[in-house]
Amino acid sequence: MQRRRLISNTALAVTACAVGGPAIAQVNPTIRWRMASSYPNSLQTLHGTAEIVCNRVRESTGGKFDITLHAAGQILPALGVVDALQAGSIECGYSAGAFYIGKDPAFAFDCAIPFGMNVRQMNAWMTMGDGLKLTREFLNEYGIINFPGGNTGAQMAGWYRKEIKSVADLKGLKMRISGLGGVVLSRLGVVAQNLPAGDIYPALEKGTIDAAEFVGPYDDERLGLNKIAKFYYTPSFWEAGAQQSFYVNTKAWNALPKEYQSIFESACAEGQNYQTAAYDALNPPAMKRLIGAGVQLRVLPRPILDAGYKAAHELYAEYSAKNAKWKKIYDNFIKFRDDSVGWLRVAEGSYDNYMAQRK
């Protein structure tokens, strides 16, 4: 009797599996999306992060959710991602909020602001603080939902044809710089230009610009910026930890099966971890190569940092007085930053300073 019952139950289970297969296929249909990247495919750290996410989604769904990735300029201008998402001409994109401050300066909170947070602080604010909630509330007005998808860590302050010894040396300097860093430096006399990655080298080579910042040693070397300008400065006070994001059209997102949403979110988290690890591994040897090739490493003078800090916080006060969206996010952001700085100074800061001195 028990044996017959077991056989009967097994048969029912097999039948259920056979019926369930087509049912699952109907619940999770084949979906094709297009993703536009703001970066050229030569940048394996940035564009490569988007490749990892698209591949993971495809593999995890057996090819049923297929996202085709397009590098900057293939189907859209490098900085046209947000406009295309709003128009519904693409389903998703990979970009940085700092590129879109012309629409609203609050876009920068989804990437970096001058004298903002480093990579660990930014991850903590987005994950455990109110960062993701506040930036999503803001971006919802543009029909976009954001998913953190990488962070460069602290960036370099860029390449200059001449030494920068004082604030006076910034007067009239034509510089490629994106985000609010350009707004702050313009208050110190810099003529800021927001150029996509692929346009930086020719502009620097032709003398259209006198200086340029992008990310750090590895990416900057791949762009060839060291071939034109020899003075390489640190730190980038405008991007202490620049987050990249996957932006998805809200309607397209809501139409996804829940399983696909979960897979996409997990893939973005994988991309987030990959990018910071990649930069931490690739930047040190790249810096050694650059210095070995004759690049002159310099530190921005303290008076420039102080002037930038003053200009940045004056700008933030102005935004807070006239932009309620900015103020809501900024008040939360700054409190989290200040609390975190106090803690990291005690812990990692003390340790890092000791190890640097031992080196």
URURMO-V813667 format. One record per pair of residues at least 24 apart in sequence whose C-alpha atoms are under 8 Angstrom apart, sorted by sequence separation. I is the first residue (numbers start at 0). J is the second residue. If there is no record, write none. Layout:
BEGIN
i=I j=J
i=I j=J
END
This chain:
BEGIN
i=46 j=70
i=175 j=199
i=200 j=224
i=203 j=227
i=109 j=134
i=197 j=222
i=108 j=134
i=196 j=222
i=40 j=70
i=39 j=70
i=40 j=71
i=32 j=64
i=34 j=66
i=36 j=68
i=38 j=70
i=39 j=71
i=105 j=137
i=106 j=138
i=118 j=150
i=29 j=62
i=30 j=63
i=31 j=64
i=32 j=65
i=33 j=66
i=34 j=67
i=35 j=68
i=36 j=69
i=37 j=70
i=38 j=71
i=39 j=72
i=118 j=151
i=175 j=208
i=29 j=63
i=30 j=64
i=31 j=65
i=32 j=66
i=33 j=67
i=34 j=68
i=35 j=69
i=36 j=70
i=37 j=71
i=118 j=152
i=173 j=207
i=174 j=208
i=28 j=63
i=29 j=64
i=30 j=65
i=31 j=66
i=32 j=67
i=33 j=68
i=34 j=69
i=35 j=70
i=36 j=71
i=117 j=152
i=118 j=153
i=173 j=208
i=174 j=209
i=175 j=210
i=176 j=211
i=27 j=63
i=29 j=65
i=31 j=67
i=33 j=69
i=35 j=71
i=117 j=153
i=172 j=208
i=173 j=209
i=174 j=210
i=175 j=211
i=176 j=212
i=172 j=209
i=173 j=210
i=174 j=211
i=175 j=212
i=176 j=213
i=172 j=210
i=174 j=212
i=35 j=74
i=37 j=76
i=38 j=77
i=35 j=75
i=37 j=77
i=36 j=77
i=37 j=78
i=37 j=79
i=37 j=80
i=36 j=80
i=49 j=93
i=35 j=80
i=160 j=209
i=159 j=209
i=160 j=210
i=159 j=210
i=158 j=210
i=159 j=211
i=157 j=210
i=158 j=211
i=35 j=89
i=157 j=211
i=158 j=212
i=34 j=89
i=37 j=92
i=157 j=212
i=33 j=89
i=34 j=90
i=35 j=91
i=36 j=92
i=37 j=93
i=38 j=94
i=85 j=141
i=156 j=212
i=157 j=213
i=32 j=89
i=33 j=90
i=34 j=91
i=35 j=92
i=36 j=93
i=37 j=94
i=85 j=142
i=155 j=212
i=157 j=214
i=180 j=237
i=32 j=90
i=33 j=91
i=34 j=92
i=35 j=93
i=36 j=94
i=37 j=95
i=84 j=142
i=85 j=143
i=155 j=213
i=157 j=215
i=179 j=237
i=180 j=238
i=32 j=91
i=33 j=92
i=34 j=93
i=84 j=143
i=154 j=213
i=155 j=214
i=154 j=214
i=155 j=215
i=154 j=215
i=155 j=216
i=217 j=278
i=151 j=214
i=231 j=294
i=233 j=296
i=217 j=281
i=225 j=289
i=229 j=293
i=230 j=294
i=231 j=295
i=232 j=296
i=233 j=297
i=234 j=298
i=217 j=282
i=220 j=285
i=229 j=294
i=230 j=295
i=231 j=296
i=232 j=297
i=233 j=298
i=234 j=299
i=112 j=178
i=113 j=179
i=158 j=224
i=216 j=282
i=229 j=295
i=230 j=296
i=231 j=297
i=232 j=298
i=233 j=299
i=111 j=178
i=112 j=179
i=113 j=180
i=158 j=225
i=160 j=227
i=161 j=228
i=215 j=282
i=216 j=283
i=230 j=297
i=232 j=299
i=112 j=180
i=160 j=228
i=162 j=230
i=217 j=285
i=236 j=304
i=159 j=228
i=160 j=229
i=161 j=230
i=216 j=285
i=217 j=286
i=220 j=289
i=225 j=294
i=113 j=183
i=158 j=228
i=159 j=229
i=160 j=230
i=216 j=286
i=107 j=178
i=158 j=229
i=159 j=230
i=107 j=179
i=158 j=230
i=159 j=231
i=158 j=231
i=159 j=232
i=216 j=289
i=157 j=231
i=158 j=232
i=104 j=179
i=156 j=231
i=157 j=232
i=155 j=231
i=156 j=232
i=157 j=233
i=155 j=232
i=156 j=233
i=100 j=178
i=155 j=233
i=156 j=234
i=157 j=235
i=98 j=177
i=99 j=178
i=100 j=179
i=154 j=233
i=155 j=234
i=156 j=235
i=97 j=177
i=98 j=178
i=154 j=234
i=155 j=235
i=156 j=236
i=97 j=178
i=153 j=234
i=154 j=235
i=97 j=179
i=153 j=235
i=154 j=238
i=153 j=238
i=154 j=239
i=153 j=239
i=154 j=240
i=152 j=239
i=153 j=240
i=154 j=241
i=152 j=240
i=153 j=241
i=151 j=240
i=152 j=241
i=150 j=240
i=151 j=241
i=150 j=241
i=151 j=242
i=150 j=242
i=151 j=243
i=149 j=242
i=150 j=243
i=148 j=242
i=149 j=243
i=98 j=193
i=147 j=242
i=148 j=243
i=149 j=244
i=147 j=243
i=148 j=244
i=147 j=244
i=148 j=245
i=146 j=244
i=147 j=245
i=145 j=244
i=146 j=245
i=48 j=148
i=145 j=245
i=146 j=246
i=48 j=149
i=145 j=246
i=144 j=246
i=145 j=247
i=143 j=246
i=144 j=247
i=143 j=247
i=144 j=248
i=143 j=248
i=144 j=249
i=142 j=248
i=143 j=249
i=142 j=249
i=142 j=250
i=144 j=252
i=139 j=249
i=78 j=195
i=77 j=195
i=146 j=264
i=121 j=240
i=148 j=267
i=187 j=306
i=147 j=267
i=148 j=268
i=187 j=307
i=118 j=239
i=121 j=242
i=146 j=267
i=147 j=268
i=148 j=269
i=149 j=270
i=150 j=271
i=114 j=236
i=115 j=237
i=117 j=239
i=118 j=240
i=148 j=270
i=149 j=271
i=113 j=236
i=114 j=237
i=115 j=238
i=116 j=239
i=117 j=240
i=118 j=241
i=148 j=271
i=149 j=272
i=151 j=274
i=152 j=275
i=184 j=307
i=187 j=310
i=113 j=237
i=114 j=238
i=115 j=239
i=116 j=240
i=117 j=241
i=118 j=242
i=147 j=271
i=149 j=273
i=150 j=274
i=151 j=275
i=183 j=307
i=186 j=310
i=112 j=237
i=113 j=238
i=114 j=239
i=115 j=240
i=149 j=274
i=150 j=275
i=111 j=237
i=112 j=238
i=113 j=239
i=149 j=275
i=152 j=278
i=111 j=238
i=151 j=278
i=183 j=310
i=111 j=239
i=183 j=311
i=111 j=240
i=110 j=240
i=111 j=241
i=110 j=241
i=111 j=242
i=183 j=314
i=110 j=242
i=109 j=242
i=110 j=243
i=109 j=243
i=110 j=244
i=109 j=244
i=164 j=299
i=165 j=300
i=163 j=299
i=164 j=300
i=166 j=302
i=165 j=302
i=166 j=303
i=165 j=303
i=166 j=306
i=156 j=299
i=95 j=242
i=96 j=243
i=95 j=243
i=96 j=244
i=94 j=243
i=95 j=244
i=93 j=243
i=94 j=244
i=93 j=244
i=94 j=245
i=93 j=245
i=94 j=246
i=92 j=245
i=93 j=246
i=91 j=245
i=92 j=246
i=91 j=246
i=92 j=247
i=91 j=247
i=38 j=195
i=39 j=196
i=90 j=247
i=91 j=248
i=37 j=195
i=38 j=196
i=39 j=197
i=90 j=248
i=38 j=197
i=89 j=248
i=87 j=248
i=90 j=251
i=84 j=246
i=84 j=247
i=85 j=248
i=84 j=248
i=81 j=246
i=44 j=218
i=42 j=218
i=42 j=221
i=41 j=221
i=137 j=324
i=114 j=308
i=134 j=328
i=64 j=259
i=113 j=308
i=133 j=328
i=114 j=311
i=113 j=311
i=130 j=328
i=60 j=259
i=129 j=331
i=130 j=332
i=56 j=259
i=59 j=262
i=56 j=262
i=56 j=263
i=128 j=335
i=124 j=332
i=56 j=266
i=52 j=263
i=55 j=266
i=124 j=335
i=53 j=266
i=52 j=266
i=51 j=266
i=52 j=267
i=120 j=336
i=52 j=269
i=52 j=270
i=115 j=333
i=51 j=270
i=105 j=324
i=120 j=339
i=105 j=325
i=108 j=328
i=116 j=336
i=49 j=270
i=104 j=325
i=115 j=336
i=48 j=270
i=48 j=271
i=105 j=328
i=48 j=273
i=48 j=274
i=27 j=256
i=45 j=274
i=26 j=256
i=44 j=274
i=27 j=258
i=27 j=259
i=44 j=277
i=44 j=278
END
